[in-house]
Amino acid sequence: MIPDEVSHLLDISPDPSILVSNTDLDILAVNASMAELTGYTRKELLSLHLDTLLPKLLSITQDPALNLELHSIQGRELDLITRRKQKITTLVQANTLGKSKRFTVFRLNILGKTNRRNNSTALESAQLDGILALSRIFYQTSLDQALEIIIQVGKNMLTAESLGIYKIDSNHPQLKSVILDNPSNFLPPTISTVDFFSHYKESQFSPPYKPPLSPLMERAAQMGSSFVISSPLDDANSISGLIVAMGPSDSFPPEKQASLAAMNLLVAATEGVFNNFILKSNLGDRLTKTALKKAIGDTINKYTPEGILYLNPELLIQQPTYPLMTWDNSKSTIGMAANFRRLLKHFL
């Protein structure tokens, strides 16, 4: 097939595209959008070396990790040099053709400063809205309501398709989901403790171009999720659970540092919510027991005319009943209590 025919095939794509030989990076064919973007004619582009248009591309292709990223749906951000020596920031994605892998098609998308600024502003706005929403979790009447807020905030801040909170199951060797928002079934209902302690004891950020190094990354690759972010939950300085987010298919992963910062915020909120409701539950139990003891004591005092002393395990008087207090006004209650305690010790 001659270069002109290949160029017309590339014209099907609306994105600026170049067909390149992998042996020497010579440009073999271009489409009309590429010629329009660079300011060169098609004939002039065919006489150029790819390094003239994308100066940093050669170093990327020689780095295995960066080359994987270049060939992923995420691509790489590179400056394109036009005929007038102007720099245009573009997102470059590579696709190798055929089993022999002799040729590669590079597709470019323009990343304008205005668009990037707008995207950054929108992300910052979403994060601020998320922080405001998280401030309301401690006012919820139930744990489920608080966790639902965390899930929705987390999905927005991480641009995630699925997000789940897992806790270690005391009855089985696994982590069980406490709450899942999982419309595409990217996340499993349980995670084995072997996988957990082998892979997820530290925060992870895994875009799709990296080799899958954990079961969750393998699951993401199989199901088409664009990224995986996970972070462990701590309870009294011991790992007690996990938060996992997976991105939608055919989308770009978010920025790594911002995503990990957002995940740390979700972890802190989740740990705070669990501890808050544990404290509320314990306090409620104590109040119930105290109220029950008081009700029993009041009933005994009301219907028992004899004097009664309530003692603790150390034989200290906790509460004398009213009849005991009126046995002898000439003697103090404290003195009576001390004498009674000595008498008990004599018999015990």
C-alpha positions as CSV (number, residue, x, y, z in Angstrom):
1,M,0.0,0.0,0.0
2,I,1.5,3.4,-1.0
3,P,1.8,6.3,1.5
4,D,-1.0,8.3,-0.2
5,E,-3.5,5.5,0.3
6,V,-2.4,5.1,4.0
7,S,-2.8,8.8,4.5
8,H,-6.3,8.7,3.2
9,L,-7.1,5.9,5.6
10,L,-5.7,8.0,8.4
11,D,-8.1,10.8,7.3
12,I,-10.9,8.7,8.8
13,S,-9.7,9.7,12.2
14,P,-10.6,13.3,13.2
15,D,-7.5,13.4,15.5
16,P,-4.1,14.4,14.1
17,S,-2.4,11.0,13.3
18,I,1.0,9.8,12.0
19,L,2.1,6.4,10.8
20,V,5.7,5.7,11.8
21,S,8.3,3.0,11.1
22,N,9.4,1.4,14.4
23,T,12.9,0.7,13.1
24,D,14.0,4.3,12.4
25,L,11.0,6.5,13.5
26,D,10.6,7.8,10.0
27,I,7.2,9.3,9.1
28,L,5.5,7.1,6.5
29,A,2.0,8.7,6.3
30,V,0.0,11.5,7.9
31,N,-3.6,12.6,7.8
32,A,-5.0,16.1,6.9
33,S,-5.6,17.0,10.6
34,M,-1.9,16.5,11.3
35,A,-0.9,18.7,8.4
36,E,-3.3,21.4,9.5
37,L,-2.1,21.3,13.1
38,T,1.7,21.5,12.3
39,G,1.5,23.9,9.4
40,Y,3.5,21.5,7.2
41,T,2.2,20.0,4.0
42,R,1.8,16.2,3.8
43,K,4.8,16.0,1.5
44,E,7.0,18.0,3.9
45,L,5.9,15.9,6.9
46,L,7.0,12.7,5.0
47,S,10.5,14.1,4.7
48,L,10.8,14.9,8.5
49,H,12.0,12.7,11.3
50,L,9.4,12.2,14.1
51,D,11.9,13.6,16.6
52,T,11.6,17.0,14.8
53,L,7.8,17.2,15.7
54,L,7.9,15.5,19.1
55,P,11.5,16.0,20.5
56,K,11.0,14.0,23.7
57,L,9.3,11.1,22.1
58,L,12.5,9.1,21.4
59,S,13.5,9.0,25.1
60,I,10.0,7.8,26.0
61,T,10.0,5.0,23.6
62,Q,13.4,3.8,25.0
63,D,12.0,3.7,28.6
64,P,9.9,0.5,29.1
65,A,7.6,2.0,31.8
66,L,7.0,5.3,29.9
67,N,6.5,3.4,26.7
68,L,3.8,1.3,28.3
69,E,2.1,4.5,29.4
70,L,2.4,5.9,25.8
71,H,0.7,2.8,24.5
72,S,-2.1,2.9,27.1
73,I,-5.4,4.8,27.0
74,Q,-3.8,7.4,29.3
75,G,-1.1,8.3,26.8
76,R,1.7,10.9,27.4
77,E,1.6,14.7,27.5
78,L,4.2,16.0,24.9
79,D,5.0,19.3,23.2
80,L,4.5,19.3,19.4
81,I,6.8,21.7,17.5
82,T,5.0,23.4,14.6
83,R,6.5,24.7,11.4
84,R,6.7,28.2,13.0
85,K,8.5,26.7,16.0
86,Q,5.5,27.1,18.3
87,K,4.9,24.6,21.1
88,I,1.5,23.0,21.3
89,T,0.8,20.7,24.3
90,T,-0.7,17.5,23.2
91,L,-1.7,14.1,24.6
92,V,0.0,11.4,22.4
93,Q,-1.3,7.8,22.3
94,A,0.5,5.1,20.4
95,N,-0.9,1.9,18.8
96,T,1.4,-0.7,17.4
97,L,0.1,-2.4,14.2
98,G,0.2,-6.1,13.3
99,K,1.9,-9.1,14.8
100,S,5.3,-8.0,13.4
101,K,5.0,-4.7,15.2
102,R,6.8,-2.9,12.4
103,F,4.6,0.2,12.4
104,T,3.0,2.5,15.0
105,V,0.2,5.0,14.7
106,F,0.5,8.1,16.9
107,R,-2.7,10.0,17.6
108,L,-2.6,13.5,19.1
109,N,-5.1,15.4,21.1
110,I,-4.6,19.1,21.9
111,L,-4.5,20.1,25.5
112,G,-5.2,23.8,25.6
113,K,-4.2,25.8,28.6
114,T,-7.7,27.1,29.1
115,N,-9.1,23.6,29.1
116,R,-6.6,22.4,31.6
117,R,-7.2,25.4,33.8
118,N,-11.0,24.8,33.7
119,N,-10.5,21.1,34.5
120,S,-8.2,22.0,37.4
121,T,-10.7,24.5,38.7
122,A,-13.5,22.0,38.4
123,L,-11.5,19.3,40.3
124,E,-10.6,21.8,43.0
125,S,-14.3,22.8,43.3
126,A,-15.3,19.1,43.6
127,Q,-12.8,18.5,46.3
128,L,-14.0,21.5,48.3
129,D,-17.6,20.4,48.0
130,G,-16.4,16.9,49.1
131,I,-14.7,18.3,52.2
132,L,-17.9,20.2,53.1
133,A,-20.0,17.1,52.6
134,L,-17.7,15.1,54.8
135,S,-18.1,17.6,57.6
136,R,-21.7,16.4,58.0
137,I,-21.0,12.7,58.5
138,F,-20.7,13.0,62.3
139,Y,-24.2,14.5,62.5
140,Q,-25.8,11.4,61.0
141,T,-28.1,9.3,63.1
142,S,-26.8,6.0,61.7
143,L,-23.5,4.5,60.6
144,D,-25.0,3.5,57.2
145,Q,-26.0,7.1,56.5
146,A,-22.5,8.4,57.3
147,L,-20.8,5.7,55.2
148,E,-23.1,6.5,52.2
149,I,-21.9,10.1,52.3
150,I,-18.3,9.0,52.3
151,I,-18.9,6.7,49.3
152,Q,-20.6,9.4,47.2
153,V,-17.9,12.0,48.1
154,G,-15.2,9.5,47.3
155,K,-16.6,8.6,43.9
156,N,-16.8,12.3,43.0
157,M,-13.3,13.2,44.3
158,L,-11.6,10.2,42.7
159,T,-13.8,10.1,39.5
160,A,-14.4,6.5,40.3
161,E,-16.9,4.1,38.9
162,S,-16.9,1.8,41.9
163,L,-15.9,2.4,45.5
164,G,-16.1,0.1,48.5
165,I,-15.2,0.0,52.2
166,Y,-14.1,-3.4,53.6
167,K,-13.6,-4.5,57.2
168,I,-11.8,-7.6,58.5
169,D,-14.4,-10.3,59.3
170,S,-13.8,-11.7,62.7
171,N,-15.5,-15.0,61.8
172,H,-13.7,-15.8,58.5
173,P,-10.2,-15.2,57.1
174,Q,-11.3,-12.4,54.8
175,L,-12.3,-8.7,54.4
176,K,-16.0,-8.3,53.9
177,S,-17.5,-5.3,52.2
178,V,-19.3,-3.0,54.7
179,I,-20.7,-0.8,51.9
180,L,-20.3,-1.0,48.1
181,D,-21.3,1.3,45.3
182,N,-20.5,-1.1,42.5
183,P,-22.7,-0.6,39.4
184,S,-20.2,-2.4,37.0
185,N,-19.2,-5.1,39.5
186,F,-15.6,-4.0,39.3
187,L,-15.1,-4.7,43.0
188,P,-15.4,-8.2,44.7
189,P,-17.7,-8.6,47.7
190,T,-14.8,-10.0,49.8
191,I,-11.0,-9.9,49.8
192,S,-8.9,-12.7,51.3
193,T,-6.7,-11.7,54.2
194,V,-3.8,-13.4,52.5
195,D,-4.2,-11.0,49.5
196,F,-4.8,-8.1,51.9
197,F,-1.6,-8.5,54.0
198,S,0.4,-9.4,50.9
199,H,-0.6,-6.4,48.7
200,Y,-2.7,-3.8,50.4
201,K,-1.0,-2.8,53.7
202,E,0.2,0.4,52.0
203,S,-1.7,2.9,49.8
204,Q,-1.6,2.0,46.1
205,F,-2.3,3.9,42.8
206,S,-2.3,1.7,39.8
207,P,-3.0,3.1,36.3
208,P,-3.8,0.6,33.5
209,Y,-0.4,0.7,31.8
210,K,1.4,-0.8,34.8
211,P,1.8,-4.6,35.0
212,P,-0.8,-6.0,37.4
213,L,0.9,-6.7,40.6
214,S,-2.1,-7.5,42.8
215,P,-5.4,-9.4,42.5
216,L,-7.3,-6.1,42.4
217,M,-5.1,-4.8,39.6
218,E,-5.6,-8.1,37.7
219,R,-9.4,-7.8,38.2
220,A,-9.3,-4.2,36.9
221,A,-7.3,-5.3,33.8
222,Q,-9.8,-8.1,33.1
223,M,-12.9,-6.0,33.6
224,G,-11.6,-2.9,31.8
225,S,-11.3,-0.5,34.8
226,S,-9.0,2.4,34.0
227,F,-7.4,2.6,37.5
228,V,-7.2,1.2,41.0
229,I,-6.7,3.2,44.2
230,S,-6.6,1.5,47.6
231,S,-5.6,2.5,51.2
232,P,-5.8,0.5,54.5
233,L,-7.9,1.5,57.5
234,D,-6.3,1.7,60.9
235,D,-8.0,1.0,64.2
236,A,-6.0,1.7,67.3
237,N,-2.7,1.4,65.3
238,S,-3.7,-1.9,63.8
239,I,-4.9,-2.4,60.2
240,S,-8.6,-3.2,60.3
241,G,-9.9,-2.7,56.8
242,L,-9.5,-1.2,53.3
243,I,-11.0,1.4,51.0
244,V,-10.8,0.6,47.2
245,A,-11.8,2.7,44.2
246,M,-11.8,1.6,40.6
247,G,-12.2,3.9,37.6
248,P,-14.6,3.6,34.7
249,S,-13.6,1.9,31.5
250,D,-12.1,3.9,28.6
251,S,-11.3,6.9,30.7
252,F,-8.1,8.6,31.9
253,P,-6.8,8.0,35.4
254,P,-6.7,11.0,37.7
255,E,-3.5,12.6,38.8
256,K,-1.6,10.4,41.3
257,Q,-0.8,12.7,44.1
258,A,-4.2,14.4,44.2
259,S,-5.9,11.0,44.2
260,L,-3.8,9.7,47.1
261,A,-4.4,12.9,49.0
262,A,-8.2,12.4,48.5
263,M,-8.0,8.8,49.5
264,N,-6.2,9.8,52.7
265,L,-9.0,12.2,53.5
266,L,-11.6,9.4,52.9
267,V,-9.6,7.1,55.2
268,A,-9.5,9.7,58.0
269,A,-13.2,10.3,57.6
270,T,-14.0,6.6,57.6
271,E,-11.9,5.8,60.7
272,G,-13.4,8.8,62.5
273,V,-17.0,7.6,61.7
274,F,-16.3,4.1,62.9
275,N,-14.7,5.3,66.1
276,N,-17.5,7.8,66.7
277,F,-20.3,5.3,66.4
278,I,-18.3,2.8,68.6
279,L,-18.0,5.4,71.3
280,K,-21.7,6.3,70.9
281,S,-22.7,2.6,71.2
282,N,-20.5,2.1,74.3
283,L,-21.8,5.3,75.9
284,G,-25.4,4.1,75.2
285,D,-24.7,0.8,76.8
286,R,-23.3,2.4,79.9
287,L,-26.2,4.8,80.2
288,T,-28.6,1.9,79.9
289,K,-26.8,-0.1,82.6
290,T,-26.7,2.9,84.8
291,A,-30.4,3.6,84.4
292,L,-31.2,-0.1,85.0
293,K,-29.2,-0.1,88.2
294,K,-30.8,3.0,89.4
295,A,-34.3,1.7,88.7
296,I,-33.5,-1.5,90.6
297,G,-32.1,0.4,93.6
298,D,-35.0,2.8,93.7
299,T,-37.4,-0.1,93.7
300,I,-35.6,-1.9,96.5
301,N,-35.4,1.3,98.6
302,K,-39.1,2.0,98.0
303,Y,-40.4,-1.4,99.1
304,T,-37.8,-2.5,101.7
305,P,-38.3,-0.9,105.2
306,E,-35.0,-2.3,106.5
307,G,-31.7,-0.5,106.2
308,I,-29.5,-1.7,103.3
309,L,-26.0,-1.0,102.4
310,Y,-24.7,-1.4,98.8
311,L,-21.1,-2.5,98.8
312,N,-18.5,-2.7,96.0
313,P,-16.0,-5.6,95.7
314,E,-13.6,-3.7,98.0
315,L,-16.4,-3.6,100.7
316,L,-16.7,0.2,100.3
317,I,-20.2,1.5,100.8
318,Q,-21.7,2.8,97.6
319,Q,-25.1,3.9,98.7
320,P,-27.0,3.5,102.1
321,T,-30.8,3.4,102.0
322,Y,-32.9,6.0,103.7
323,P,-33.9,3.9,106.7
324,L,-30.3,3.3,107.5
325,M,-29.6,7.0,107.4
326,T,-32.2,7.6,110.2
327,W,-31.3,4.8,112.6
328,D,-29.4,7.0,115.0
329,N,-29.1,10.7,114.3
330,S,-26.5,11.0,117.0
331,K,-24.1,8.9,115.0
332,S,-22.7,9.9,111.7
333,T,-23.3,7.8,108.6
334,I,-19.6,7.7,107.9
335,G,-18.9,6.3,111.4
336,M,-21.6,3.7,111.0
337,A,-20.4,2.7,107.6
338,A,-16.8,2.2,108.9
339,N,-18.0,0.1,111.8
340,F,-20.2,-2.0,109.5
341,R,-17.3,-2.5,107.1
342,R,-15.0,-3.7,110.0
343,L,-17.8,-6.1,111.1
344,L,-18.1,-7.6,107.7
345,K,-14.3,-8.1,107.4
346,H,-14.4,-9.9,110.8
347,F,-16.9,-12.5,109.5
348,L,-15.4,-12.7,105.9
